[in-house]
Amino acid sequence: MNREMKKRLRAAGLWVTTFVLMVIMCVPGLWVVLSAFRPNREILAKPPIWVPEDLTLNNFGKIFGFGAEQVAIPVLSYFWNSMVIALTSTVIALIIGMAGGYAFARFRFRFKNAWFLGLMLFRAVPGIALSLPVFMLWSRLGLIDTQMGLIIVYVSLNVPFTIWLIDGFFRQIPMSLSEAAQVDGCTRWQAFWKIEFPLARSGIAAAGVFAFLTSWNEFALASQLTRSTDSKTLPVGLMDFTAQFTIDWAGMCAMAVIIIVPALILTFLVQKHLIAGLTFGGVKG
Amino acid sequence: MAGISLQNVVKNYGRLEVVHGINLEIDHNEFVVLVGPSGCGKSTTLRMIAGLEDISDGDISIGDRVVNDLPPRKRNVSMVFQNYALYPHMNVRENLGFGLKIAGQSKEAVEQRVQEAADILGLSELLERIPAELSGGQRQRVAMGRAIVRHPEAFLFDEPLSNLDAKLRVQMRTEIKKLHNKVRTTVVYVTHDQVEAMTLADRIVVMKDGYIEQVGTPMEVFNHPVNTFVASFIGSPPMNLIPATITSGQVEFRDATKIPVPSRLAGSVSDGQEVIFGIRPDDLTPIGHGIHEARETTDIDLTVDLAELLGTETLLYTTFVGQEVQGKMFDPRDVTPGETLTFRLSLDKAHIFDAASGQSVRRH
């Protein structure tokens, strides 16, 4: 076997491996999306029907309460809860993250490293490990089955991460930019909003997307802390499709699509901010 | 426009004192350069004038206002930073106009002032570019433009040329000097480069370890350094400093070589005094290759270890009393290492410092 052949074989091998890996990653997602548009009998057919024969919007229809079939699942309430909880907790986590990240990047204070390490350690604790104490505490405080209860949990899950990420972005911005703005006539506050904030915007956007997705997708804690339409989020709502003996796969998949779409749209909208790189150039090249 | 006054200004970080009660009066429209090795407190002093660092004790006044507790924005100074600190997300026009806009000036006024500054600095073609699209020299000019556009009471420069390559540095140095001639304003300029200090300053302030060593015009500092630190820091190549003892009205080196005490200093030294004899390379030249006629000279034979050709002059490295001593040969001829030449030493340009204190024995 000559060298040329070996080279080609290796390239072919790489492509095949890549393809197989991509299939493994993508097929479940595709299958969910596809199943959202297929009737239950086709999903459950044996042998499986690979190429859809019957595409329909019925699954969405029955979730939202029109069409012949109906399921008694308050998807709109869940969607509303998910939105309120994810957006509110993201905004709070971002505000704390910006303040904290700025403080860690700019100020010297006592026990700074210990604080930072503490935040990172907190991040290392799996949320579910805290579910029992949180449950007991929340039940005493009357926060079980409230939006506020979940918002607090998600803020505390996200804050270490947002601080860490935003701190890194502020660190990249030279101190002299804020100083120049202050000599130019700004208060420190103005210097922050007019100079440092716009430059750290991509980092803050990235932190926001991650925080939103964490809250939006979280299932384990939400399933413990929510009970009813007052606070149940979409991922928890998915469980409504499982009855004692049957699972409505089609409805579940349709709802999964409803969960996925806003997350995709959001990521798409802010993706240009995710590409950092504005910072450099104002200082020495 | 106004002068700046520093009275007993102290800066400490916790228990560490980095500036020890310095006093300095800077006149209206004067160009003052703070120069010294890194860590001498010159940048800290500048930042205290700008208000970017608190002062721990003493008073700073700009004009007739004591500004100790005023934030930077209320001091009406502008500053050029070492890394230029241009706002990366604004174009040149916005960078220049930022301070005026913050001050609430009308759009037309901002536009007019920006245009005026751009004309002075030759930036008119670049107004729509962002900093990342500018070369080092252009960024430097924008930084200066941002400083002049506000017509401040003083300009503060913090090592503005140290990020430029050697050629551009010389060019921008000239531009800064020209700019100061055009826009007469009080300037405080920090650098570690004694050539910048010599060329730009009306007055030089030499600092070391948080103290002011000497204040004077460039020629005063060059011709009459008050101590060995200033003597070795100002001037390139540095002054030769050779330990010696005064014996019966002569300077006696460790190898028993004797030369006369310069007559102007004869009354300032006493027999038995341990001294350091200072002579600049320019004043230690092979006979016939000097640059000026000295009135008072003495000759010594030295063997050349190394010759560095600089074109109009050659630097000669020799060994004298066990230490390296540099001389200069103007209008040079070829010199081979190992060659022994008779050097003429211009005594009227020589310096004598007290060995114990390092201070010049010359009475001030």
Interface residues (C-beta under 8 A of the other chain):
Chain A: P174 S176 L177 E179 A180 A181 Q182 V183 D184 G185 C186 T187 Q190 K194 I195 P198 L199 L278 T279 F280 G281 G282 V283 K284 G285
Chain B: A50 G51 L52 P71 P72 R73 R75 V77 S78 M79 F81 Q82 N83 Y84 A85 L86 Y87 P88 H89 F98 G99 I102 A103 I130 P131 A132 E133 S135 G136 R139 R146 R150 L156 N163
